[in-house]
Structure formats: structure tokens, C-alpha cells
Amino acid sequence: MSDPEARQHGVGFPAGQVGGGIDLLDPGVEAGPLGLPETLISAPSGSTMRRDAWRRFRKNKLAMVGLVVIVLLVVAAVFAPLIARYDPYQLSSDLRKPPSGEHWFGTDTVGRDLFARMVYGARVSLTVGIFAALIATVIGVLFGALAGFYGGFLDAVIMRITDILLAFPYIVLAIAIITVIGPGQATVILVLGLLGWLAIARVLRSSFLQIKQMEYVEAARAVGASNRRIMFKHMLPNAIQPVIVYSTLFVGSAVLSEAALSFLGIGINEPTPAWGLMVNQGRKFLTTAPHLLIIPGSAIFVMVLAFLFVGDGLRDALDPKLK
């Protein structure tokens, strides 16, 4: 028998091997579905889901613009002491000066350099937005996973709690809690995080209700995997995409909420450079010193819009069926 015919009929290779010298009996070779080696059935490395998602994300121009803006804001926040020319807390006699070569964004109502306060204010806004989103995501994932996986009484209790809390306006409930606890950056982060998990929990619960009926979950149960392992090892990675999108959007929402609370005087207090606080101070001088209102207001608008663009791009990249 010729060599090509031998290869076609599986002749000419040692027992347990297939073409190319792959040993099926070698313990170092992982078996994939149907008992075939993983190297025979795996897709090319360039076709992984992560790379496909990144390629789809890069095609979204608005999402890339938003990502660039966020990166620039993060760099400004991290290296604020190197970027700002003045101390953001230093007072001077130059009150409400317009933008100039000496003070790029002008000065505020007590003579402080507005550019320095804007740079340090980016650090405050990003800190509030990111940490509030982390708190909301952790709590939402925990309660959403428990409700969707176990169902029954536990599901009913968690969902009724979310319904009751969602019945109250978000910002009104935050104002009521902060009024009792007291204003401050840590308080704002905690309150926004504790009130932001509701939608995340509902989204993840909906995904878990669908996924727990799939065959790989039944297979995990059949081999004796614990409920915690099934929830967080097998089910959560397949249900996390909408949570990632919502968490990204929530960062922008938290930044906007912090600005609203600071504008109302119950968020972050003086002399901390907070953009919402600057807007509140600048609104009184709209006709005489409009830069005090326009600059921080524009910064809030740009940051929130950037996170919305990135969140929208992640939604399209992680779920291409929406297109």
C-alpha cells in the first residue's frame, strides 16, 4: 500500500497516534469534544472571541474616540501634580480672571487657578465613578446570580427588594441618605454604589435564568460540581457581557450623579475640587465670568459622553447579533 493510501486508511502510524505525530495516548495532549486532541479542533489564535470583540470595537469610531478621551482623563488624573502649574488650593487676589497665558482656564471666585482645579477634579470624578461602579457591580453580580440560579423564594425576595428601591427616584433617594449620613467623597461613593446594583442584578438574573437550562450546566451538576463553582466558574463567564456594558455606562452615570449632588451642596464639599461644585459656584457669574460655568460643565459633558460611547461600543462588540 502506498504512503498516501496508508495515511488515508490510518495505516503506517504507531498505535494511538494520528497524522502529524500527535499521540492520543500522551497525557500531555488535552482531549477536546468527541475525544479528539484540542490541537486538532481549536480555532486559530487570531480568531479568539476576545480578538474578534476588540476588532469589532475598533471599527466603532465613536467608541474609539470615547476610549481616547477616557485614557487622557485618566492620565491627567494620575499625573495631576505634574500637569498642574499651580496648587489647586492656593488663593490669590486675581478673582474671576478670564483664561490667559498665565492661567490657562482663568481663576475662580477666590483666585484659585481653574486649570489646576479641573485637573484635580478629574481625579475626584473618576474616583467616584469607578469605585461606585465596582461596588454596584459586585453587589449586583452576587444578588443577580443567587436570584437567577436558585429561583423560588430567594428570587422573589431579591426581586421585590429591587422593585421597591427602583420605585424611588435614584437621585432623590441618594439625597435623602446623604443628608442623614453627611456629605463627603467616601459617602457619595458608598451611596451611589449601594443604589446602583439594582439594574445589574436584574440583567444578570435574566441571563442566569436562560443559561442554567443549558446542557453544560447539567453536565457540571452530573459530575458533582458545587453550586458555587457552577455559578461563578461555568455560568458567570457566559453571562457577564451585559454586566460589563452596564458597568461601563454606570461609571458615566455615577459621575453625573456626583456632579448633581455637589451642585446641590450635599456631595463633595469645599475646598475639594469637584466639577459639580465648580458649576454651582460659576452659575452666579454667568454674565460676568462665563468660563467659571462653561469649562467645568463642558468637562462633565465630555466625560459622561465618553463613557456612553465606550459602553455602546462594548455592547456592539460583545454581542454582534445586535447589528
Helices and strands as residue ranges (DSSP letters): H 3-8, E 17-18, E 22-23, G 33-35, H 38-41, G 45-47, H 49-59, H 61-78, H 80-83, H 114-150, H 152-166, H 170-181, H 185-195, H 197-211, H 215-222, H 227-229, I 230-235, H 236-239, H 241-263, H 275-282, G 283-285, H 291-318, G 320-322
